[in-house]
Amino acid sequence: MFRNLLKTSFSINNRLQLCRFKATIDYSKFPKINEEDLEERFVRGSGPGGQAVNKTANNVVLKHIPTGIIVKCHKSRLVEENRKEARKLLAIKLDNEINGENSVEAQTRKVEAKKMNEADRRRRKLQEMKQKWKERENIE
Protein backbone atom coordinates (compact mmCIF):
# COMPACT_ATOMS: atom_id res chain seq x y z
CA MET A 1 0.00 0.00 0.00
CA PHE A 2 2.69 2.46 1.06
CA ARG A 3 4.88 1.57 -1.93
CA ASN A 4 2.06 2.26 -4.38
CA LEU A 5 1.34 5.58 -2.70
CA LEU A 6 5.03 6.46 -2.82
CA LYS A 7 5.26 5.54 -6.52
CA THR A 8 2.25 7.63 -7.47
CA SER A 9 3.43 10.67 -5.54
CA PHE A 10 6.90 10.34 -7.08
CA SER A 11 5.53 10.10 -10.61
CA ILE A 12 3.18 13.04 -10.00
CA ASN A 13 6.08 15.13 -8.69
CA ASN A 14 8.19 14.23 -11.73
CA ARG A 15 5.38 15.21 -14.06
CA LEU A 16 4.89 18.51 -12.28
CA GLN A 17 8.61 19.19 -12.40
CA LEU A 18 8.78 18.38 -16.13
CA CYS A 19 5.76 20.57 -16.83
CA ARG A 20 7.31 23.40 -14.85
CA PHE A 21 10.51 23.29 -16.93
CA LYS A 22 8.64 22.97 -20.23
CA ALA A 23 6.61 26.05 -19.36
CA THR A 24 9.76 28.13 -19.04
CA ILE A 25 10.81 27.56 -22.66
CA ASP A 26 9.26 30.02 -25.11
CA TYR A 27 8.53 28.44 -28.50
CA SER A 28 6.68 31.46 -29.89
CA LYS A 29 9.70 32.90 -31.74
CA PHE A 30 10.76 29.57 -33.30
CA PRO A 31 11.00 30.25 -37.06
CA LYS A 32 8.76 28.57 -39.57
CA ILE A 33 10.46 27.56 -42.80
CA ASN A 34 8.81 28.32 -46.13
CA GLU A 35 9.53 25.78 -48.84
CA GLU A 36 9.99 28.64 -51.35
CA ASP A 37 12.98 29.88 -49.33
CA LEU A 38 14.82 26.56 -49.62
CA GLU A 39 17.20 25.25 -52.22
CA GLU A 40 17.46 21.48 -51.92
CA ARG A 41 20.10 19.25 -53.52
CA PHE A 42 20.85 15.57 -53.23
CA VAL A 43 24.49 14.54 -53.43
CA ARG A 44 26.33 11.29 -52.95
CA GLY A 45 27.12 10.39 -49.41
CA SER A 46 30.22 8.84 -47.94
CA GLY A 47 31.23 6.85 -44.92
CA PRO A 48 30.17 3.42 -43.70
CA GLY A 49 27.62 1.57 -45.79
CA GLY A 50 29.72 0.63 -48.79
CA GLN A 51 28.13 0.41 -52.20
CA ALA A 52 24.65 1.28 -50.92
CA VAL A 53 25.93 4.67 -49.78
CA ASN A 54 28.50 5.38 -52.49
CA LYS A 55 26.19 4.82 -55.47
CA THR A 56 23.05 6.62 -54.28
CA ALA A 57 22.52 10.35 -53.89
CA ASN A 58 20.86 10.35 -50.46
CA ASN A 59 22.87 13.10 -48.76
CA VAL A 60 20.61 16.16 -48.48
CA VAL A 61 22.04 19.67 -48.77
CA LEU A 62 19.59 22.44 -47.80
CA LYS A 63 20.29 26.10 -48.33
CA HIS A 64 18.10 28.79 -46.80
CA ILE A 65 18.26 31.46 -49.50
CA PRO A 66 17.43 34.60 -47.41
CA THR A 67 20.12 33.92 -44.79
CA GLY A 68 22.54 31.75 -46.77
CA ILE A 69 22.63 29.06 -44.07
CA ILE A 70 23.60 25.63 -45.45
CA VAL A 71 22.80 22.31 -43.74
CA LYS A 72 24.00 18.87 -44.81
CA CYS A 73 22.36 15.71 -43.52
CA HIS A 74 23.39 12.12 -44.13
CA LYS A 75 22.25 10.27 -41.01
CA SER A 76 20.28 7.61 -42.84
CA ARG A 77 20.35 5.77 -46.15
CA LEU A 78 16.77 6.91 -46.77
CA VAL A 79 16.32 10.21 -48.57
CA GLU A 80 13.01 11.05 -46.87
CA GLU A 81 14.47 10.65 -43.37
CA ASN A 82 17.43 12.82 -44.36
CA ARG A 83 15.10 15.49 -45.77
CA LYS A 84 13.09 15.63 -42.53
CA GLU A 85 16.21 15.70 -40.37
CA ALA A 86 17.82 18.41 -42.55
CA ARG A 87 14.75 20.62 -42.14
CA LYS A 88 14.85 20.16 -38.35
CA LEU A 89 18.55 21.06 -38.29
CA LEU A 90 17.93 24.10 -40.48
CA ALA A 91 15.11 25.30 -38.22
CA ILE A 92 17.37 24.99 -35.17
CA LYS A 93 20.21 26.84 -36.91
CA LEU A 94 17.81 29.59 -38.02
CA ASP A 95 16.45 29.90 -34.49
CA ASN A 96 19.98 30.23 -33.10
CA GLU A 97 20.90 32.78 -35.78
CA ILE A 98 17.77 34.92 -35.44
CA ASN A 99 16.98 34.71 -31.72
CA GLY A 100 20.44 34.14 -30.22
CA GLU A 101 20.06 34.07 -26.42
CA ASN A 102 16.29 33.62 -26.72
CA SER A 103 16.52 30.58 -29.01
CA VAL A 104 14.93 27.33 -27.87
CA GLU A 105 18.35 25.63 -27.69
CA ALA A 106 19.79 28.40 -25.50
CA GLN A 107 16.73 28.34 -23.23
CA THR A 108 17.04 24.55 -22.90
CA ARG A 109 20.73 24.91 -21.99
CA LYS A 110 19.81 27.47 -19.32
CA VAL A 111 17.18 25.16 -17.82
CA GLU A 112 19.62 22.23 -17.82
CA ALA A 113 22.31 24.39 -16.19
CA LYS A 114 19.83 25.49 -13.55
CA LYS A 115 18.92 21.85 -12.83
CA MET A 116 22.61 20.89 -12.61
CA ASN A 117 23.34 23.79 -10.24
CA GLU A 118 20.46 22.74 -8.02
CA ALA A 119 21.70 19.14 -7.97
CA ASP A 120 25.24 20.33 -7.12
CA ARG A 121 23.89 22.53 -4.33
CA ARG A 122 21.95 19.62 -2.84
CA ARG A 123 24.98 17.34 -3.11
CA ARG A 124 27.21 19.90 -1.36
CA LYS A 125 24.61 20.44 1.35
CA LEU A 126 24.34 16.71 2.03
CA GLN A 127 28.13 16.36 2.10
CA GLU A 128 28.36 19.27 4.54
CA MET A 129 25.70 17.73 6.78
CA LYS A 130 27.56 14.40 6.79
CA GLN A 131 30.80 16.15 7.69
CA LYS A 132 29.16 17.98 10.59
CA TRP A 133 27.62 14.72 11.80
CA LYS A 134 31.02 13.00 11.71
CA GLU A 135 32.59 15.84 13.68
CA ARG A 136 29.80 15.68 16.25
CA GLU A 137 30.10 11.90 16.62
CA ASN A 138 33.92 11.97 16.49
CA ILE A 139 34.04 9.48 13.64
CA GLU A 140 37.01 9.45 11.33
DSSP file with accessible surface (Angstrom, degrees, kcal/mol):
  #  RESIDUE AA STRUCTURE BP1 BP2  ACC     N-H-->O    O-->H-N    N-H-->O    O-->H-N    TCO  KAPPA ALPHA  PHI   PSI    X-CA   Y-CA   Z-CA
    1    1 A M     >        0   0  190      0, 0.0     4,-2.0     0, 0.0     5,-0.2   0.000 360.0 360.0 360.0 -51.4    0.0    0.0    0.0
    2    2 A F  H  >  +     0   0  150      1,-0.2     4,-2.7     2,-0.2     5,-0.2   0.892 360.0  53.9 -64.1 -38.9    2.7    2.5    1.1
    3    3 A R  H  > S+     0   0  197      2,-0.2     4,-2.8     1,-0.2    -1,-0.2   0.916 108.7  48.5 -62.1 -44.6    4.9    1.6   -1.9
    4    4 A N  H  > S+     0   0  106      2,-0.2     4,-2.4     1,-0.2    -1,-0.2   0.909 112.3  48.8 -62.2 -41.2    2.1    2.3   -4.4
    5    5 A L  H  X S+     0   0  108     -4,-2.0     4,-2.4     2,-0.2     5,-0.2   0.925 112.0  49.2 -63.7 -42.8    1.3    5.6   -2.7
    6    6 A L  H  X S+     0   0   95     -4,-2.7     4,-2.4     1,-0.2    -2,-0.2   0.927 110.8  50.3 -63.6 -42.7    5.0    6.5   -2.8
    7    7 A K  H  X S+     0   0  142     -4,-2.8     4,-2.6     1,-0.2     5,-0.2   0.927 111.5  47.4 -62.3 -45.1    5.3    5.5   -6.5
    8    8 A T  H  X S+     0   0   72     -4,-2.4     4,-2.4     1,-0.2    -1,-0.2   0.926 112.9  47.8 -66.5 -40.5    2.2    7.6   -7.5
    9    9 A S  H  X S+     0   0   46     -4,-2.4     4,-2.5    -5,-0.2    -1,-0.2   0.908 112.5  50.4 -67.6 -36.2    3.4   10.7   -5.5
   10   10 A F  H  X S+     0   0  125     -4,-2.4     4,-2.4    -5,-0.2    -2,-0.2   0.945 112.3  45.8 -65.3 -44.6    6.9   10.3   -7.1
   11   11 A S  H  X S+     0   0   41     -4,-2.6     4,-2.3     2,-0.2    -2,-0.2   0.887 112.6  51.0 -68.2 -35.6    5.5   10.1  -10.6
   12   12 A I  H  X S+     0   0   82     -4,-2.4     4,-2.6    -5,-0.2     5,-0.2   0.940 110.5  49.2 -64.9 -43.4    3.2   13.0  -10.0
   13   13 A N  H  X S+     0   0   94     -4,-2.5     4,-2.6     1,-0.2    -2,-0.2   0.905 110.6  50.6 -62.7 -40.9    6.1   15.1   -8.7
   14   14 A N  H  X S+     0   0   60     -4,-2.4     4,-2.7     2,-0.2    -1,-0.2   0.918 110.7  49.1 -62.7 -42.5    8.2   14.2  -11.7
   15   15 A R  H  X S+     0   0  156     -4,-2.3     4,-2.7     2,-0.2    -2,-0.2   0.925 111.9  48.3 -63.1 -43.2    5.4   15.2  -14.1
   16   16 A L  H  X S+     0   0  110     -4,-2.6     4,-2.4     2,-0.2    -2,-0.2   0.922 112.3  49.2 -62.6 -41.1    4.9   18.5  -12.3
   17   17 A Q  H  X S+     0   0   75     -4,-2.6     4,-2.1    -5,-0.2    -2,-0.2   0.935 112.2  47.6 -65.7 -42.9    8.6   19.2  -12.4
   18   18 A L  H  X S+     0   0   95     -4,-2.7     4,-2.4     1,-0.2    -2,-0.2   0.922 112.6  49.2 -63.2 -43.0    8.8   18.4  -16.1
   19   19 A C  H  X S+     0   0   83     -4,-2.7     4,-2.0     1,-0.2    -1,-0.2   0.896 108.2  54.4 -62.9 -38.4    5.8   20.6  -16.8
   20   20 A R  H  X S+     0   0  143     -4,-2.4     4,-0.7    -5,-0.2    -1,-0.2   0.924 111.5  43.9 -63.5 -41.4    7.3   23.4  -14.9
   21   21 A F  H >X S+     0   0   32     -4,-2.1     3,-0.6     1,-0.2     4,-0.5   0.887 111.5  53.2 -73.7 -34.5   10.5   23.3  -16.9
   22   22 A K  H >< S+     0   0  147     -4,-2.4     3,-1.0     1,-0.2    -1,-0.2   0.869 103.6  58.2 -65.8 -33.3    8.6   23.0  -20.2
   23   23 A A  H 3< S+     0   0   84     -4,-2.0    -1,-0.2     1,-0.2    -2,-0.2   0.754  98.1  60.7 -69.2 -21.5    6.6   26.0  -19.4
   24   24 A T  H << S+     0   0   79     -4,-0.7     2,-0.5    -3,-0.6    -1,-0.2   0.674  86.6  85.9 -81.6 -15.1    9.8   28.1  -19.0
   25   25 A I  S << S-     0   0   22     -3,-1.0     2,-0.7    -4,-0.5    79,-0.1  -0.758  71.8-145.7 -90.8 127.2   10.8   27.6  -22.7
   26   26 A D        +     0   0   72     -2,-0.5     3,-0.3     1,-0.1    81,-0.1  -0.814  23.0 172.8 -96.9 112.0    9.3   30.0  -25.1
   27   27 A Y    >   +     0   0  139     -2,-0.7     3,-1.3     1,-0.2    -1,-0.1   0.389  55.7  96.5 -95.1   2.5    8.5   28.4  -28.5
   28   28 A S  T 3  S+     0   0   86      1,-0.3    -1,-0.2     3,-0.0    -2,-0.0   0.807  84.6  46.4 -67.6 -28.7    6.7   31.5  -29.9
   29   29 A K  T 3  S+     0   0  111     -3,-0.3    -1,-0.3    73,-0.2    -2,-0.1   0.389  78.3 126.2 -94.7   4.0    9.7   32.9  -31.7
   30   30 A F    <   -     0   0   66     -3,-1.3    62,-0.1     1,-0.1    -3,-0.0  -0.450  66.3-115.8 -64.0 126.7   10.8   29.6  -33.3
   31   31 A P        -     0   0   26      0, 0.0     2,-0.5     0, 0.0    64,-0.1  -0.321  17.3-140.8 -71.1 145.9   11.0   30.2  -37.1
   32   32 A K        -     0   0  185     -2,-0.0     2,-0.5     2,-0.0     0, 0.0  -0.897  19.2-133.9-102.5 135.0    8.8   28.6  -39.6
   33   33 A I        -     0   0   39     -2,-0.5     2,-0.4    54,-0.0    58,-0.0  -0.768   9.3-148.0 -96.3 127.2   10.5   27.6  -42.8
   34   34 A N    >   -     0   0   84     -2,-0.5     3,-1.3     1,-0.1     4,-0.2  -0.773  13.4-138.0 -89.4 135.4    8.8   28.3  -46.1
   35   35 A E  G >  S+     0   0  103     -2,-0.4     3,-1.2     1,-0.3    -1,-0.1   0.784 102.7  63.3 -64.0 -26.2    9.5   25.8  -48.8
   36   36 A E  G 3  S+     0   0  153      1,-0.2    -1,-0.3     3,-0.0    29,-0.0   0.755  97.8  57.1 -68.7 -23.9   10.0   28.6  -51.4
   37   37 A D  G <  S+     0   0   49     -3,-1.3    28,-2.8    28,-0.1     2,-0.4   0.440  94.6  88.5 -85.7   0.2   13.0   29.9  -49.3
   38   38 A L  E <   -A   64   0A  20     -3,-1.2     2,-0.5    26,-0.2    26,-0.2  -0.791  55.5-162.4-106.9 143.4   14.8   26.6  -49.6
   39   39 A E  E     -A   63   0A  90     24,-2.3    24,-2.1    -2,-0.4     2,-0.4  -0.988  20.9-165.9-116.7 117.8   17.2   25.3  -52.2
   40   40 A E  E     +A   62   0A  56     -2,-0.5     2,-0.3    22,-0.2    22,-0.2  -0.898  11.3 174.1-114.9 131.7   17.5   21.5  -51.9
   41   41 A R  E     -A   61   0A 130     20,-2.2    20,-2.9    -2,-0.4     2,-0.5  -0.967  20.8-145.5-131.0 151.9   20.1   19.2  -53.5
   42   42 A F  E     +A   60   0A  90     -2,-0.3     2,-0.3    18,-0.2    18,-0.2  -0.978  25.7 173.1-117.9 122.8   20.9   15.6  -53.2
   43   43 A V  E     -A   59   0A  51     16,-2.8    16,-2.3    -2,-0.5     2,-0.2  -0.817  39.6 -82.6-123.5 166.9   24.5   14.5  -53.4
   44   44 A R        -     0   0  175     -2,-0.3    13,-0.2    13,-0.2    10,-0.1  -0.451  45.4-140.1 -72.0 139.7   26.3   11.3  -52.9
   45   45 A G        -     0   0    9     11,-1.0     2,-0.3     8,-0.8    -1,-0.1  -0.244  13.0-156.6 -89.0-179.8   27.1   10.4  -49.4
   46   46 A S        +     0   0   93     28,-0.1    -1,-0.0    -2,-0.1     8,-0.0  -0.918  42.9  61.7-147.6 173.5   30.2    8.8  -47.9
   47   47 A G  S >  S-     0   0   46     -2,-0.3     3,-0.6     2,-0.0     6,-0.1  -0.635  90.1  -0.5 104.6-163.1   31.2    6.9  -44.9
   48   48 A P  T 3  S+     0   0  130      0, 0.0    -2,-0.1     0, 0.0     0, 0.0  -0.286  99.2  72.0 -65.4 145.8   30.2    3.4  -43.7
   49   49 A G  T >  S-     0   0   42      4,-0.1     3,-1.0     3,-0.0     4,-0.4   0.187  76.5-147.7 133.2 -15.3   27.6    1.6  -45.8
   50   50 A G  T X>  -     0   0   37     -3,-0.6     4,-2.6     1,-0.2     3,-1.0  -0.223  69.5  -1.3  64.4-136.9   29.7    0.6  -48.8
   51   51 A Q  H 3> S+     0   0  134      1,-0.3     4,-2.1     2,-0.2     5,-0.3   0.852 128.0  62.1 -61.8 -35.5   28.1    0.4  -52.2
   52   52 A A  H <4 S+     0   0   42     -3,-1.0     4,-0.4     1,-0.2    -1,-0.3   0.843 114.6  34.2 -61.4 -31.6   24.7    1.3  -50.9
   53   53 A V  H <4 S+     0   0    3     -3,-1.0    -8,-0.8    -4,-0.4     3,-0.3   0.871 116.7  52.5 -89.3 -41.1   25.9    4.7  -49.8
   54   54 A N  H  < S+     0   0   84     -4,-2.6    -2,-0.2     1,-0.2    -3,-0.2   0.777 112.4  43.1 -71.6 -25.9   28.5    5.4  -52.5
   55   55 A K  S  < S+     0   0  137     -4,-2.1     2,-0.3    -5,-0.2    -1,-0.2   0.655 103.6  70.9 -95.8 -16.6   26.2    4.8  -55.5
   56   56 A T  S    S-     0   0   62     -4,-0.4     2,-1.2    -3,-0.3   -11,-1.0  -0.789  73.3-134.4-106.9 147.9   23.1    6.6  -54.3
   57   57 A A        +     0   0   48     -2,-0.3   -13,-0.2   -13,-0.2    -3,-0.1  -0.668  56.4 132.4 -95.6  78.9   22.5   10.4  -53.9
   58   58 A N        +     0   0    4     -2,-1.2     2,-0.6    -5,-0.3    18,-0.2   0.321  32.8 106.9-115.4   9.6   20.9   10.4  -50.5
   59   59 A N  E     -A   43   0A  26    -16,-2.3   -16,-2.8    -3,-0.2     2,-0.5  -0.787  62.7-145.9 -86.6 121.8   22.9   13.1  -48.8
   60   60 A V  E     -AB  42  73A   0     13,-2.4    13,-2.5    -2,-0.6     2,-0.5  -0.784  14.3-169.3 -97.0 130.2   20.6   16.2  -48.5
   61   61 A V  E     -AB  41  72A   4    -20,-2.9   -20,-2.2    -2,-0.5     2,-0.4  -0.973   8.9-171.5-118.1 115.1   22.0   19.7  -48.8
   62   62 A L  E     -AB  40  71A   0      9,-3.0     9,-2.9    -2,-0.5     2,-0.5  -0.905   4.8-168.9-108.7 135.1   19.6   22.4  -47.8
   63   63 A K  E     -AB  39  70A  78    -24,-2.1   -24,-2.3    -2,-0.4     2,-0.9  -0.990  16.3-145.8-123.6 125.8   20.3   26.1  -48.3
   64   64 A H  E  >> -AB  38  69A  16      5,-2.8     4,-3.0    -2,-0.5     5,-0.6  -0.819  16.2-156.4 -87.7 108.8   18.1   28.8  -46.8
   65   65 A I  T  45S+     0   0   93    -28,-2.8    -1,-0.2    -2,-0.9   -27,-0.1   0.900  83.2  52.4 -61.3 -45.8   18.3   31.5  -49.5
   66   66 A P  T  45S+     0   0   84      0, 0.0    -1,-0.2     0, 0.0   -28,-0.1   0.890 126.1  23.8 -61.5 -35.9   17.4   34.6  -47.4
   67   67 A T  T  45S-     0   0   64     -3,-0.3    -2,-0.2     2,-0.1    -4,-0.0   0.675  97.1-129.2-102.8 -20.6   20.1   33.9  -44.8
   68   68 A G  T  <5 +     0   0   38     -4,-3.0     2,-0.3     1,-0.3    -3,-0.2   0.600  50.6 155.8  81.3  11.8   22.5   31.7  -46.8
   69   69 A I  E   < -B   64   0A  24     -5,-0.6    -5,-2.8    -6,-0.0     2,-0.4  -0.560  26.3-158.3 -75.3 131.9   22.6   29.1  -44.1
   70   70 A I  E     -B   63   0A  80     -2,-0.3     2,-0.4    -7,-0.2    -7,-0.2  -0.937   9.2-173.3-116.3 134.8   23.6   25.6  -45.4
   71   71 A V  E     -B   62   0A   7     -9,-2.9    -9,-3.0    -2,-0.4     2,-0.4  -0.991   5.2-163.8-127.9 133.0   22.8   22.3  -43.7
   72   72 A K  E     -B   61   0A 147     -2,-0.4     2,-0.4   -11,-0.2   -11,-0.2  -0.960   8.5-175.2-114.8 138.5   24.0   18.9  -44.8
   73   73 A C  E     +B   60   0A   4    -13,-2.5   -13,-2.4    -2,-0.4    13,-0.1  -0.982  23.1 150.5-138.8 124.3   22.4   15.7  -43.5
   74   74 A H        +     0   0   53     -2,-0.4   -15,-0.1   -15,-0.2   -28,-0.1  -0.387  30.0 127.0-144.6  55.8   23.4   12.1  -44.1
   75   75 A K  S    S+     0   0  148      3,-0.1     2,-0.3     6,-0.0   -16,-0.1   0.708  73.9  30.1 -86.3 -21.7   22.2   10.3  -41.0
   76   76 A S  S    S-     0   0   25      2,-0.2     6,-0.0   -18,-0.2    -3,-0.0  -0.852  72.6-124.4-133.1 166.0   20.3    7.6  -42.8
   77   77 A R  S    S+     0   0  154     -2,-0.3     2,-0.5   -18,-0.0    -1,-0.1   0.595  89.9  90.0 -84.8  -9.5   20.4    5.8  -46.1
   78   78 A L     >  -     0   0   99      1,-0.1     4,-1.9     2,-0.0    -2,-0.2  -0.745  68.8-150.2 -93.0 130.5   16.8    6.9  -46.8
   79   79 A V  H  > S+     0   0   52     -2,-0.5     4,-2.5     1,-0.2     5,-0.2   0.902  95.1  54.5 -64.7 -42.0   16.3   10.2  -48.6
   80   80 A E  H  > S+     0   0  111      1,-0.2     4,-2.2     2,-0.2    -1,-0.2   0.901 108.6  48.0 -62.5 -42.4   13.0   11.0  -46.9
   81   81 A E  H  > S+     0   0  102      1,-0.2     4,-2.6     2,-0.2    -1,-0.2   0.914 112.4  49.8 -63.7 -40.8   14.5   10.7  -43.4
   82   82 A N  H  X S+     0   0    1     -4,-1.9     4,-2.5     2,-0.2    -2,-0.2   0.877 109.0  52.4 -66.1 -36.0   17.4   12.8  -44.4
   83   83 A R  H  X S+     0   0   64     -4,-2.5     4,-2.0     2,-0.2    -2,-0.2   0.933 111.9  45.3 -63.9 -45.7   15.1   15.5  -45.8
   84   84 A K  H  X S+     0   0  137     -4,-2.2     4,-2.0     1,-0.2    -2,-0.2   0.932 115.1  47.1 -63.1 -46.3   13.1   15.6  -42.5
   85   85 A E  H  X S+     0   0   53     -4,-2.6     4,-2.6     1,-0.2    -2,-0.2   0.892 109.7  53.7 -64.8 -38.5   16.2   15.7  -40.4
   86   86 A A  H  X S+     0   0    0     -4,-2.5     4,-2.6     1,-0.2    -1,-0.2   0.909 108.1  50.3 -63.6 -39.2   17.8   18.4  -42.6
   87   87 A R  H  X S+     0   0   42     -4,-2.0     4,-2.4     2,-0.2    -1,-0.2   0.893 110.3  49.8 -66.7 -38.5   14.7   20.6  -42.1
   88   88 A K  H  X S+     0   0  126     -4,-2.0     4,-2.2     2,-0.2    -2,-0.2   0.944 112.2  47.5 -63.0 -46.0   14.9   20.2  -38.4
   89   89 A L  H  X S+     0   0   52     -4,-2.6     4,-2.6     1,-0.2    -2,-0.2   0.898 111.8  50.5 -62.4 -40.4   18.6   21.1  -38.3
   90   90 A L  H  X S+     0   0    0     -4,-2.6     4,-2.9     2,-0.2    -1,-0.2   0.916 109.0  51.2 -64.3 -42.1   17.9   24.1  -40.5
   91   91 A A  H  X S+     0   0   11     -4,-2.4     4,-2.4     2,-0.2    -2,-0.2   0.916 111.5  47.9 -62.5 -40.7   15.1   25.3  -38.2
   92   92 A I  H  X S+     0   0   66     -4,-2.2     4,-2.5     2,-0.2    -2,-0.2   0.928 112.7  48.2 -65.8 -43.3   17.4   25.0  -35.2
   93   93 A K  H  X S+     0   0  106     -4,-2.6     4,-2.4     1,-0.2    -2,-0.2   0.912 112.3  49.2 -64.0 -41.1   20.2   26.8  -36.9
   94   94 A L  H  X S+     0   0    4     -4,-2.9     4,-3.2     2,-0.2     5,-0.3   0.913 110.1  51.2 -62.4 -43.6   17.8   29.6  -38.0
   95   95 A D  H  X>S+     0   0    3     -4,-2.4     4,-2.5     1,-0.2     5,-0.7   0.927 111.8  46.8 -60.2 -44.5   16.5   29.9  -34.5
   96   96 A N  H  X5S+     0   0   49     -4,-2.5     4,-1.0     3,-0.2    -1,-0.2   0.888 115.6  46.4 -64.4 -39.4   20.0   30.2  -33.1
   97   97 A E  H  <5S+     0   0  137     -4,-2.4    -2,-0.2    -5,-0.2    -1,-0.2   0.930 121.7  34.4 -68.5 -45.5   20.9   32.8  -35.8
   98   98 A I  H  <5S+     0   0  103     -4,-3.2    -2,-0.2    -5,-0.2    -3,-0.2   0.940 130.3  28.0 -78.1 -49.1   17.8   34.9  -35.4
   99   99 A N  H ><5S+     0   0   32     -4,-2.5     3,-2.3    -5,-0.3     2,-0.3   0.673  77.1 176.9 -94.4 -19.7   17.0   34.7  -31.7
  100  100 A G  G ><<S+     0   0   35     -4,-1.0     3,-1.5    -5,-0.7     6,-0.3  -0.291  76.4  15.6  58.4-112.7   20.4   34.1  -30.2
  101  101 A E  G 3  S+     0   0  132     -2,-0.3    -1,-0.3     1,-0.3    -2,-0.1   0.706 130.4  53.6 -68.1 -20.6   20.1   34.1  -26.4
  102  102 A N  G <  S+     0   0   84     -3,-2.3    -1,-0.3    -7,-0.1    -2,-0.2   0.300  82.2 121.1 -96.8   7.8   16.3   33.6  -26.7
  103  103 A S  S <> S-     0   0    1     -3,-1.5     4,-2.5    -7,-0.1     5,-0.2  -0.298  76.0-114.9 -69.2 158.4   16.5   30.6  -29.0
  104  104 A V  H  > S+     0   0   18      1,-0.2     4,-2.6     2,-0.2     5,-0.2   0.907 116.4  52.4 -61.1 -41.1   14.9   27.3  -27.9
  105  105 A E  H  > S+     0   0   82      1,-0.2     4,-2.3     2,-0.2    -1,-0.2   0.920 110.6  46.8 -63.3 -43.1   18.3   25.6  -27.7
  106  106 A A  H  > S+     0   0    4     -6,-0.3     4,-2.2     2,-0.2    -1,-0.2   0.905 112.4  50.2 -66.5 -39.9   19.8   28.4  -25.5
  107  107 A Q  H  X S+     0   0   25     -4,-2.5     4,-2.3     2,-0.2    -2,-0.2   0.912 110.2  50.4 -64.2 -40.2   16.7   28.3  -23.2
  108  108 A T  H  X S+     0   0   51     -4,-2.6     4,-2.7     1,-0.2    -2,-0.2   0.913 109.1  51.4 -64.1 -41.7   17.0   24.6  -22.9
  109  109 A R  H  X S+     0   0  148     -4,-2.3     4,-2.6     1,-0.2    -1,-0.2   0.903 109.4  50.8 -61.0 -40.0   20.7   24.9  -22.0
  110  110 A K  H  X S+     0   0  111     -4,-2.2     4,-2.4     2,-0.2    -2,-0.2   0.917 110.8  47.8 -64.0 -42.9   19.8   27.5  -19.3
  111  111 A V  H  X S+     0   0   20     -4,-2.3     4,-2.4     2,-0.2    -2,-0.2   0.928 112.9  48.5 -64.2 -43.4   17.2   25.2  -17.8
  112  112 A E  H  X S+     0   0   92     -4,-2.7     4,-2.5     1,-0.2    -2,-0.2   0.906 111.5  50.0 -63.8 -40.4   19.6   22.2  -17.8
  113  113 A A  H  X S+     0   0   47     -4,-2.6     4,-2.7     2,-0.2    -1,-0.2   0.906 109.9  51.2 -64.7 -38.6   22.3   24.4  -16.2
  114  114 A K  H  X S+     0   0  147     -4,-2.4     4,-2.2     2,-0.2    -2,-0.2   0.917 110.8  48.3 -64.1 -42.4   19.8   25.5  -13.5
  115  115 A K  H  X S+     0   0   72     -4,-2.4     4,-2.3     1,-0.2    -2,-0.2   0.908 112.3  49.0 -64.2 -41.7   18.9   21.8  -12.8
  116  116 A M  H  X S+     0   0  110     -4,-2.5     4,-2.7     2,-0.2    -2,-0.2   0.906 110.2  50.9 -65.3 -41.6   22.6   20.9  -12.6
  117  117 A N  H  X S+     0   0  105     -4,-2.7     4,-2.5     2,-0.2    -1,-0.2   0.904 110.5  49.5 -62.2 -40.2   23.3   23.8  -10.2
  118  118 A E  H  X S+     0   0   70     -4,-2.2     4,-2.4     2,-0.2    -2,-0.2   0.917 111.1  48.8 -65.6 -41.7   20.5   22.7   -8.0
  119  119 A A  H  X S+     0   0   37     -4,-2.3     4,-2.3     1,-0.2    -2,-0.2   0.914 112.0  49.1 -64.3 -41.1   21.7   19.1   -8.0
  120  120 A D  H  X S+     0   0   48     -4,-2.7     4,-2.7     2,-0.2     5,-0.2   0.908 110.1  51.6 -63.8 -41.6   25.2   20.3   -7.1
  121  121 A R  H  X S+     0   0  103     -4,-2.5     4,-2.5     1,-0.2    -2,-0.2   0.934 111.3  46.8 -61.5 -44.8   23.9   22.5   -4.3
  122  122 A R  H  X S+     0   0  150     -4,-2.4     4,-2.4     2,-0.2    -1,-0.2   0.897 112.0  50.8 -64.1 -40.0   22.0   19.6   -2.8
  123  123 A R  H  X S+     0   0  143     -4,-2.3     4,-2.4     2,-0.2    -2,-0.2   0.929 111.8  46.8 -64.1 -44.1   25.0   17.3   -3.1
  124  124 A R  H  X S+     0   0  146     -4,-2.7     4,-2.6     2,-0.2    -2,-0.2   0.900 111.5  51.9 -64.2 -40.2   27.2   19.9   -1.4
  125  125 A K  H  X S+     0   0  116     -4,-2.5     4,-2.5    -5,-0.2    -2,-0.2   0.929 110.9  47.0 -62.9 -44.7   24.6   20.4    1.3
  126  126 A L  H  X S+     0   0   93     -4,-2.4     4,-2.5     2,-0.2    -2,-0.2   0.920 112.3  50.1 -63.6 -42.6   24.3   16.7    2.0
  127  127 A Q  H  X S+     0   0  134     -4,-2.4     4,-2.3     1,-0.2    -2,-0.2   0.910 111.0  49.7 -62.8 -40.6   28.1   16.4    2.1
  128  128 A E  H  X S+     0   0  111     -4,-2.6     4,-2.5     2,-0.2    -2,-0.2   0.915 110.1  50.3 -64.7 -42.0   28.4   19.3    4.5
  129  129 A M  H  X S+     0   0  109     -4,-2.5     4,-2.3     1,-0.2    -2,-0.2   0.908 110.5  49.9 -64.3 -39.7   25.7   17.7    6.8
  130  130 A K  H  X S+     0   0  123     -4,-2.5     4,-2.5     2,-0.2    -1,-0.2   0.911 110.0  50.8 -63.9 -41.9   27.6   14.4    6.8
  131  131 A Q  H  X S+     0   0  101     -4,-2.3     4,-2.3     2,-0.2    -2,-0.2   0.925 110.6  48.2 -63.5 -43.2   30.8   16.1    7.7
  132  132 A K  H  X S+     0   0  111     -4,-2.5     4,-2.3     2,-0.2    -1,-0.2   0.901 110.9  51.6 -63.6 -39.9   29.2   18.0   10.6
  133  133 A W  H  X S+     0   0  117     -4,-2.3     4,-2.4     1,-0.2    -2,-0.2   0.929 109.3  50.1 -63.3 -42.6   27.6   14.7   11.8
  134  134 A K  H  X>S+     0   0   89     -4,-2.5     5,-2.3     1,-0.2     4,-0.7   0.899 110.9  49.2 -62.3 -41.2   31.0   13.0   11.7
  135  135 A E  H  <5S+     0   0  123     -4,-2.3     3,-0.4     3,-0.2    -1,-0.2   0.904 112.1  48.6 -64.7 -40.3   32.6   15.8   13.7
  136  136 A R  H  <5S+     0   0  169     -4,-2.3    -2,-0.2     1,-0.2    -1,-0.2   0.891 117.4  40.3 -65.2 -39.9   29.8   15.7   16.2
  137  137 A E  H  <5S-     0   0  103     -4,-2.4    -1,-0.2    -5,-0.2    -2,-0.2   0.457 107.3-125.4 -89.4  -1.3   30.1   11.9   16.6
  138  138 A N  T  <5 +     0   0  142     -4,-0.7     2,-0.5    -3,-0.4    -3,-0.2   0.905  54.9 154.8  55.8  46.7   33.9   12.0   16.5
  139  139 A I      <       0   0   78     -5,-2.3    -1,-0.2    -6,-0.1    -2,-0.1  -0.874 360.0 360.0-104.8 135.0   34.0    9.5   13.6
  140  140 A E              0   0  227     -2,-0.5    -5,-0.0    -5,-0.0     0, 0.0  -0.800 360.0 360.0-114.4 360.0   37.0    9.5   11.3
